[in-house]
Amino acid sequence: MHSFNNEKPIFQQIRERVENAILDGQLQPEDRIPSTNEFAKEYQINPATAGKGVNELVDKGVIYKKRGVGMFVHPDARSILIAERKGNFLHQHIGPLKKEARRLGITVEELQKMLEGGL
């Protein structure tokens, strides 16, 4: 059984696991993903919880359903996820980083050196 943390709802963690598998290349375009019942059995959770995570992926266009066959990774899934995560990264990390760098008087050149691993 796979464990979950208490920081986020389980359905979000399922969604993120599928997203990470796509980004890491473990799931390729047109690969079948587990059904909500398969997720529920594997993770020992309610099928509705698994379904909520899967439906978010469908809503984002990352996976699609073939009626009577299953759910599959969309051919553009990786690029969709990269675009989304880059936007999130900008708002969550880069914006605050730039703001704090300005407060501390860190120049662009100094910041670039820090990002490259040196001071």
N, C-alpha and C positions, 0 to 999 in steps of 0.2 A: 504494500500500500504506500502511496505517496503522501507526504505530509504537507500541510498548509500552515502558513503563519497567521497570526491574528491581526496583522497590520491592515489587511484589505479583505473585502468580502471574497468568499471562495469562488464565485462566478467570475470575478475579475482575475483571480489567479489562474483559473482555467484558460480564460481568454489570453492572458499574457503568456502562458506556457505554449499555446498553439502559435501565437505571434512569434515568440522567440525561436520555436522550432522552424518556422518559415524563414526567419532572418538568418538563422544559423545554417540553413541548408538541409536540415533533417527532414523537412517536408518540402517537396518540390511542386511546381505547378502541376495540376491535375491529379496529385496524390489524394487518395481518399483519407479523410480524417475519421476518427471514431464517432459513432453516433452518440446522441445524448445518453442513451441507455448504456452504451459501452463505457462512456466517461463515468457515469454514475456507479457502475459496477467496479471499475478499476479504482476509483477514488473513494468508494463507499460513501456516496453522497446522494441526495435526492435528485432524480432526473430533471426536475424543474430548475434546480440550481445549475446543473450542467447546461441545460437548454438556454438559460439566460446568457451564459457566457458565449455559447455557440451563436445565438441569435445576434449578439453584438457584432460578431465577426461577419455574419451575413449582412447586417445593416451597413457595415463599413465597406462591403464589396470584397472582403478578403477571402471568403469562401462562398460557395454557391451550392444549392441543393439540386440534385437530380431526383425527381420524384420516383420513389420506389427503389432507388439504387443507393443513395447516400449523399454525403456532403464531401465536396472536393475543394482543393486549393485553387483559387482563381489564378489564371496566368499572370495577372498584374499584381498579385498579392504582395510580393516583396517590395515593389516600387511604391505601392500604397502605404505600406507600413513604414518604409524609410522616410517618405515625405511627412507622415504624421509624427514620427519620432523626432525628426529634425526640428520640426516646429515646436514640439514639446521641449526639446533640449534647449532651443533658443530661449524660450520663455522661462524655463525653470532654472537654467544654469548660466547661460551666457549673459542675459540681461542683468541678473544680480551680480555676476562677476564683474561686468563693466562698471556697474554702479559703485561697488566696493573699491575697485581699482582707482576710480576717480577720487573717491574719498581719501584714499591712501597716497594719492599723488603718483601712482604707478603709471609709467608711460607705456605706450603701445609696444615699444621695443622691449621693455622690461617684461611686460606681460607675455609677449611672444617667446622670450627666452624661458620664462617660467613654464609655459606650456610645452616647450620642447625638452624640458627636464633639467635645465640649468638655472643658475641664479646670476 
